[in-house]
Amino acid sequence: MTNQHNILLIEDDAEISEMLKNYLTAENYHVVCAFDGKEACEKFNENIFSLVLLDLMIPKVSGLDVMQYIRKQSVVPVLILSAKDSEADKTLGLGLGADDYVTKPFSVVEVLARIKANIRRTTQYDDTKEKAPDLLQVGDLVMNLSDYTVTKHGAPVTLTAKEFEILKLLLKNPKRVYTKEQLYSLVWQDEYLGDENAVNVHISRLRNKIEEDSRNPKYLITVWGIGYKLGEGL
């Protein structure tokens, strides 16, 4: 069985772009390459992609601007590839909506694993069979597992793949408190190396989308010294 997934690769280094394209093509992905931000936005509009690989240091239109452009219209998984490895850069990239962040130089095996994990998480909900909606609800927040949507007060809430996974985990286990290590392991499906930044950024971004007041959350409750749990939203 072939993957039949389209990947948009945005990388201005021709050598890195060619290397990644060859590896991904060997894995049965169809790769569309863009070498600057302007071309990336144009090609994003021309195709439907399962994932975007984005280098931040690209000409014409910056990688962060491309990230914002994509997020205004899509929740497709975005994996950032960057030589910038500071916590501030990672926080900025994740805060703008990236699902993952890999620093250069990187292992191609690691990049492939993260691509597969992100695509798997988003496509596991693509069920064409007719069935009753699978709903999870707390307060005015409703998650539909059948069509991968979330609403609050009946209005749609646009979440990225990882935001959806975090919220789903808490909704399915309303009485449980999760440590940051547990959240990272279950949602990212990767070994936790003590980097709390990714979890913190996603929790903060999720609160901004579902809470009336993100500084006084009712859904995503912090259990000080331990982690997070689901509140009643009241």
LOMARFI-982629 format. One record per residue (C-alpha): x, y, z; residue in one letter. Coordinates in steps of 0.001 Angstrom, whole numbers, plus 500000, padded with zeros to 6 digits. Each point is the difference from the previous one (the first is absolute). Layout:
N
XYZA/...
# end
This chain:
234
500000500000500000M/501351503455499098T/499642503031502215N/498642502329497328Q/500704503020502184H/501128503341498601N/502734501845501895I/500970503619499391L/503746500392500591L/501039503635500488I/503799500151500078E/502319502424498182D/503085497771500293D/499862497984496771A/502191497215501381E/497859499474503121I/496816500275497942S/501189497364497530E/501123497652502786M/496680500212501843L/498001499670496803K/501882496826499050N/499459498412503415Y/496321500939500113L/499394498834496434T/501559496648500935A/497385499822502786E/497227500499497402N/499236503612500868Y/499394502495497219H/502210503025500655V/499421503521498673V/503030502263500508C/500056503753500549A/503201502000500397F/498682503301501346D/497029501258501993G/498131501506497059K/500207496761498018E/498990498045503118A/496756501958500435C/499167499627496306E/500579496241499995K/498098499552503263F/496948501498498287N/500369497720496979E/499912496647501821N/498578498189503010I/502813498911502305F/500191497474502830S/502990501774501574L/502281503004499521V/503760499957500667L/501039503602500564L/503443501568500295D/499787503338501834L/502991501609498234M/498596500414496490I/500095503011497627P/497277502368498694K/497421499107502680V/501262498794503385S/499247496532501324G/498039501451502910L/497844502032497612D/499382496852497942V/499036498217503232M/497452502698500800Q/498677499933496431Y/499425496242500168I/498352500143503423R/497476502601498868K/498456497431497685Q/501082496508501047S/500794497727502965V/502340497804497907V/502930498751502130P/503051502257499648V/503455498739500950L/502619502732500274I/503577499276498936L/502340502680501256S/503590500762500907A/498576502281502699K/499995497877503127D/499408502512502801S/497012499592502307E/498690503384498813A/500005498858496358D/498283496726500858K/497395501797502099T/499291502468497195L/499663497277497372G/497754497812502129L/498012503013501153G/499160500923496425L/498543496548499416G/502774497568499128A/499418496413501139D/503651499016500295D/503471501553499921Y/503187498259498868V/503357501755500138T/502758499732497399K/502103497979499579P/497337497316500263F/499727496267499576S/497944499080496934V/498742496954501894V/498673502274502751E/498338502329497491V/498332497040498255L/498752498663503348A/498500503359500933R/498389500385496586I/498371496586500288K/498821500689503567A/498426503355499080N/498268498654496900I/498796496944501903R/498407502175502681R/498103502119497493T/498891497206497670T/498771497579502648Q/496761501983500031Y/499408499662496264D/497221497428500170D/497729500019496972T/497493497566501516K/496720501479501190E/499707499792503762K/498546501857502919A/502144502903501207P/502422499139502782D/499702502985502333L/501956501093503059L/498648502937501992Q/500779502145503016V/498021503161500686G/499357501766496682D/502984498327498353L/499181497109497625V/502492497824498128M/498786497868497098N/502405497111499393L/498161499024496824S/500878503126498053D/502928501318502074Y/498240503217501042T/499592501996503209V/497294502529500803T/499434502381502889K/496520501459500518H/499269498386496626G/502698502026498208A/502947498205498370P/503414500073501700V/502938499443497649T/502694497815501567L/503258498574498698T/500557496242500119A/501913500077503295K/497574502424501641E/497214497620499043F/501903497018501423E/500699501758503314I/496363501000500399L/498756496552498968K/502259498315502556L/498672502201502802L/496366499662498894L/500299496215499921K/501560499933503461N/498234502814501892P/501065498933503493K/503660499431499240R/502908502389500533V/502731499769497333Y/503597501061500537T/501747501866497180K/502098496892499429E/496875497855499582Q/498377502517497652L/503104500150497831Y/500351496232499873S/496327499391499133L/499442502867497577V/503393500280498310W/500567496228500239Q/503654500683500613D/502463499742502862E/499796502908502448Y/503403501642500349L/499095502558502656G/498959502715497525D/496794501448501460E/499854502730497389N/497947498134497390A/497364498970502546V/499831503461501577N/499564501734496652V/497251497657498824H/498105500257503293I/500235503802499862S/498815500097496385R/497156497595500733L/498865502121502947R/499921503085497809N/497589498188497693K/497591498329502442I/500045502057503194E/497962503134500667E/503014501303501932D/503274498165499361S/501460501450503219R/497159498474501984N/499402496678498192P/496938497855500628K/500725497156497558Y/503780499496500108L/500827500067503688I/503560500168501324T/500692497711502941V/503015501764501462W/503090497865500314G/498398497149498053I/498489500890496633G/496595500532498425Y/496463498659500229K/496581500682498496L/497759502492501759G/496229500169499798E/499955503190497939G/497570501659502382L/
# end
